[in-house]
Amino acid sequence: MAAPRPDFEKLQASRPEFRDAEVTFTKPPNPTWKQGDGANDGGESLKKDHVEIDPNAEGRPASSNYKLLISGMVPRPIALISTKSTDGKTTNLAPFSYAQLINHDPPLFVVGIVASLEKPKDTLKNLHETQECVINIISEHFLEAANSTSINTPYGTSEWDVSGLHQAPTSVVNPARVKESILAIEGKLVEIKEFESKSTGKKTSAMAIIEGVRFWVREDAIDEAQTVIDLNILKPVSRLGGITYGRTTDVIELPRPTI
């Protein structure tokens, strides 16, 4: 994670106060768009050239790819993952923005962890050994607490204590879910796949595929059919580049095209 600028506190103090905001629906950029019309910018984007970048170019550090990708692949969902050690004595809570839903039948999620099984982060160690976790979705009302769980602490230190978040019971896995989370998913590990660095040949990352086996949704956020979560209550927070987060307050609806 990028470090804040030295004058960050002064900069932060100069910004407007945070304001609660309802979700606003707007028209799409071009309400009269029809099939074949292409981009809605009148061809302006076609006048711009692109820079070709080889991610494995000699002399290009991996950190450059990291900065580029996290600033361009946005917004990214954040999986706040809770795990527990095999003996049950150690609990862990950590956020991962290399995360996404990849299927609904069965419910499958993927989480990328920048660590190897040989030198695992706490989450990867616990997930590998116990085969279970809880994926908690971050909302605006506990953003600061969730962010605090990214602190670099020795194994055995509980981020629950650091954050002040509260543990809630689960049904079929041992780790607790975050009580403050509008949506929490109990998960069972399907597979872990490791990847090697192109420059060093060492294993530097792991991808965990997790099956959701229980959903927990706050009762005021779910509809009667238990199929839709209210965005105005969920108020999800996404990850952008550097130390920047995003809110979901302006949305557009576009029907899927039919033949």
Order of alpha helices (4+ residues) and beta strands (2+ residues): alpha-beta-alpha-beta-beta-beta-beta-alpha-beta-alpha-alpha-beta-beta-beta-beta-alpha-beta-beta-beta
